[in-house]
Amino acid sequence: MKADLHSHTVLSDGALNVDQLISQAKRTGLDYIAVTDHNSTHSIPAARALGEELEINVIPGVEINSVHEASDTKPHLLCYCPADIKKLQKKLDRYLEYQRETKLAMYEKLMEDYPITKEQLFEAASESTTLYEVHMMQVLASLGYTGTPIGELHGELFSSGSKYKLPQKDMTTREAVDLIRSCGGVVVLAHPGEYKNPMLMEMLIEENLIDGLELNHPRNDKHTKEHIESLAREHDLFMTGGTDFHGLYTKTPYPIGSFLCPEEGLERLIAAGKNANRSYLESSRHEEEKTPESIDEQ
């Protein structure tokens, strides 16, 4: 079974809309796909509906930004199969607004050196749930400042230390994991090779913060993959995989389906999702049963 479990749409920082992405996944022969927009579950209803129509399995997902202070890293967590999407998104909406404020401030600094307008930014981001650097780059590319949205100019403008790069407020990794699990979801560490901290995975495992590790990813080198496989065996974690598809908004282009989830990992993820959903529903029923007594006691 071919499964690509990491992709993005225009709802965050991808180039395709949900319908285009699911249709392309079907054309490339995928059996499973997960749309994992940053801090946004808004793709899930449309993805599920089109997946059913096209007979491609859609695993609901979202990629959540976080801060892990103990390791001085900013892990991205892939949440799969959340049962309570409304509760999850309600908390994430706060961080989408924080991001909007930060990126707008970055854009205003950019406007001091480039003759561009706020209206152009909002037009570029019209389909997204918040603002991203790719929207700024889209404006700059359309005006001829670069021919490559994610290339040399992007690196100059938004690399660490640039005057245009401003810190963004994200939830802590513990807060993000607690949120995911309270909503009946499972947690996978996205692209472990990106964080340049070889101890991050061990620390997250020790703190019981992840259920799985993303093995197959464009930015996981051979050494990182060997490390992931060793830890997964030692701690009985499942391993996933995905292209981290953004369409043209990527430094190195990969079509959807370029990086796949191992079949065993897919089976274990689906089983873990069902168990997490079941636990959530049982907990919810338990809370509902307690409510009348609590009211009587007050």
C-alpha positions in Angstrom: 0.0 0.0 0.0 1.4 3.4 -1.1 1.0 6.1 1.5 2.3 9.7 1.6 1.6 11.1 5.0 3.0 14.6 4.9 1.7 17.2 2.5 0.5 20.9 2.5 -2.1 22.9 0.6 -2.8 26.6 0.0 -4.5 26.5 3.4 -1.0 26.8 4.9 2.2 27.2 2.8 1.5 24.8 -0.1 0.9 25.6 -3.8 -2.2 23.3 -4.5 -5.6 23.5 -3.1 -7.2 20.4 -1.4 -9.0 19.2 -4.5 -5.9 19.5 -6.6 -3.7 17.7 -4.1 -6.1 14.7 -3.5 -6.6 14.4 -7.3 -2.9 14.4 -8.0 -2.3 11.8 -5.2 -4.9 9.6 -6.9 -3.3 10.0 -10.3 0.1 9.1 -8.9 -1.3 5.8 -7.6 -1.3 6.5 -3.8 -3.6 4.4 -1.7 -3.4 6.7 1.4 -2.6 10.4 1.8 -2.6 12.7 4.8 -2.9 16.5 4.4 -0.9 18.0 7.2 -1.2 21.8 7.0 0.6 23.8 9.6 -1.6 24.4 12.7 -4.7 23.9 10.5 -7.2 21.1 10.3 -9.4 23.0 7.8 -8.5 20.7 4.9 -9.9 17.6 6.6 -13.6 17.8 5.6 -12.9 18.5 1.9 -10.1 15.9 1.8 -12.2 13.2 3.3 -15.1 13.9 0.9 -13.0 13.9 -2.2 -11.0 10.9 -1.0 -14.2 8.9 -0.7 -15.3 10.0 -4.1 -12.0 9.1 -5.7 -11.5 6.0 -3.6 -8.2 7.1 -1.9 -7.9 6.8 1.8 -7.4 10.1 3.6 -5.9 10.0 7.1 -6.8 13.3 8.9 -3.8 15.2 10.0 -2.2 18.5 11.0 1.4 19.6 11.6 1.8 21.6 14.8 4.7 24.0 15.5 6.2 23.8 19.0 9.1 24.8 21.2 11.1 22.3 23.2 13.2 24.5 25.5 15.3 21.7 27.1 16.8 20.9 23.7 16.7 24.4 22.3 14.8 23.2 19.2 11.4 23.8 17.6 10.0 20.4 16.8 7.2 20.0 14.3 4.7 17.4 15.5 2.5 15.5 13.1 -0.9 14.9 14.7 -2.8 12.1 13.0 -6.4 10.8 13.4 -7.7 13.4 15.9 -11.2 12.6 17.1 -12.1 16.0 18.3 -11.1 18.3 15.5 -13.2 21.2 16.7 -11.4 21.3 20.1 -8.0 20.9 18.5 -8.6 23.8 16.0 -10.0 26.1 18.6 -6.6 26.0 20.4 -4.6 26.2 17.1 -6.6 29.2 15.9 -4.8 31.3 18.7 -1.4 30.4 17.2 -2.5 31.0 13.7 -3.4 34.6 14.9 0.0 34.9 16.6 1.6 33.9 13.3 -0.4 36.4 11.3 0.7 39.2 13.6 4.4 38.1 13.4 4.4 37.7 9.6 2.6 41.0 9.1 5.3 42.7 11.2 8.0 41.0 9.1 6.3 42.1 5.9 6.1 45.7 7.1 9.9 45.6 7.7 10.3 44.2 4.2 8.2 47.1 2.8 10.9 49.5 4.0 13.3 48.2 1.4 11.0 46.8 -1.3 8.2 48.8 -3.0 5.4 46.4 -2.3 2.1 46.7 -0.6 0.1 45.0 2.1 -2.7 44.5 -0.4 -0.4 42.4 -2.5 0.4 40.2 0.5 -3.2 39.7 1.4 -4.0 38.7 -2.2 -1.2 36.2 -2.2 -2.5 34.7 1.1 -6.2 34.9 0.2 -6.7 31.1 0.4 -4.5 30.5 3.5 -5.6 30.4 7.1 -2.8 32.8 8.1 0.4 34.5 6.6 3.6 32.7 5.6 6.9 33.7 4.2 6.0 32.0 0.9 3.3 34.6 0.4 5.9 37.4 0.7 8.1 35.5 -1.7 5.2 35.1 -4.1 4.8 38.8 -4.2 8.5 39.4 -4.7 8.6 36.8 -7.5 5.6 38.2 -9.3 7.3 41.6 -9.2 10.5 40.3 -10.7 12.8 40.3 -7.7 13.5 36.6 -8.0 12.6 33.8 -10.4 12.6 31.2 -7.6 10.2 31.7 -4.7 12.3 29.4 -2.3 15.9 30.1 -3.3 18.7 32.5 -2.8 16.6 35.6 -2.0 14.4 33.7 0.4 17.5 32.6 2.3 18.9 36.1 2.4 15.7 37.6 3.7 14.5 35.0 6.1 17.5 33.1 7.4 18.3 33.3 11.1 19.8 36.6 12.0 18.1 38.5 9.2 16.6 41.8 10.2 13.4 40.7 8.6 13.1 37.5 10.6 11.1 37.9 13.8 10.5 35.3 16.5 7.1 33.6 16.5 5.1 32.5 19.5 4.3 28.8 19.5 3.1 26.4 22.2 5.6 24.2 24.0 6.1 20.7 22.8 4.4 19.4 26.0 1.4 21.6 25.5 1.1 20.5 21.9 1.3 16.8 22.8 -1.2 17.1 25.7 -3.5 18.9 23.2 -3.2 16.2 20.6 -3.8 13.4 23.0 -6.7 15.1 24.7 -8.3 15.3 21.3 -7.8 11.6 20.6 -4.9 11.9 18.2 -1.5 10.3 17.9 1.9 12.1 17.8 4.7 11.7 15.3 7.9 13.7 15.2 8.2 15.3 11.8 11.6 15.3 9.8 14.0 14.5 12.7 17.0 15.2 10.5 16.0 18.9 10.3 16.7 19.9 14.0 20.5 19.5 14.1 20.2 18.0 17.6 21.0 14.3 17.7 19.6 14.0 21.3 16.2 15.5 20.5 14.5 12.1 19.7 15.9 10.5 22.9 14.6 13.4 24.9 11.1 13.3 23.5 11.0 9.6 24.0 12.2 9.9 27.6 9.5 12.5 28.2 6.8 10.2 26.5 6.0 12.9 24.0 5.9 10.9 20.7 4.2 7.7 19.4 6.2 7.5 16.2 9.0 8.9 14.1 9.0 10.1 10.5 11.5 7.9 8.8 11.2 8.6 5.1 11.6 12.4 4.4 13.6 14.5 2.0 15.7 16.0 4.9 16.5 12.7 6.7 20.0 11.6 5.6 21.3 8.0 5.9 22.7 8.5 9.4 19.5 10.0 10.7 17.4 7.2 9.3 19.6 4.6 10.9 19.2 6.4 14.2 15.4 6.5 13.8 15.3 2.8 13.0 17.4 2.0 16.1 15.3 4.1 18.4 12.0 2.8 16.9 13.1 -0.8 17.6 14.4 -0.1 21.1 11.3 1.8 22.2 8.6 0.1 20.0 7.7 3.2 18.1 6.2 3.1 14.6 7.8 4.8 11.7 6.1 6.9 9.0 7.0 8.7 5.9 6.0 11.5 3.6 7.2 13.9 0.9 6.4 17.1 2.9 4.9 18.3 -0.4 4.6 22.0 -1.0 4.5 22.1 -4.8 6.6 25.0 -6.1 7.2 26.3 -2.6 10.3 24.2 -1.9 14.0 24.5 -2.3 14.3 21.0 -3.8 11.2 19.9 -5.7 9.6 16.5 -5.1 6.3 15.4 -6.5 3.7 14.0 -4.2 4.4 10.3 -3.5 8.2 10.7 -3.7 8.6 9.6 -0.1 6.3 6.9 1.3 5.4 5.5 4.7 6.6 1.9 5.4 3.6 -0.5 5.2 4.2 -1.7 8.8 4.3 1.9 10.0 1.0 2.7 8.2 -0.7 -0.3 9.8 0.5 0.6 13.2 -0.4 4.3 12.8 -4.0 3.3 11.8 -4.2 1.0 14.8 -2.9 3.6 17.1 -5.4 6.1 15.8 -8.3 3.8 16.4 -7.1 3.1 19.9 -6.6 6.8 20.6 -10.1 7.6 19.3 -11.6 4.8 21.4 -9.9 6.1 24.5 -11.1 9.6 23.8 -14.7 8.5 23.2 -14.7 6.4 26.4 -13.3 9.3 28.4 -15.9 11.6 26.9 -18.7 9.3 27.9 -17.3 9.0 31.4 -17.3 12.8 31.7 -20.8 13.0 30.5 -22.0 10.5 33.0 -20.3 12.4 35.8 -21.8 15.7 34.9 -25.4 15.3 36.3 -23.9 14.2 39.7 -21.6 17.2 39.7 -24.5 19.5 39.1 -26.6 17.9 41.9 -23.7 18.3 44.3 -23.3 22.0 43.7 
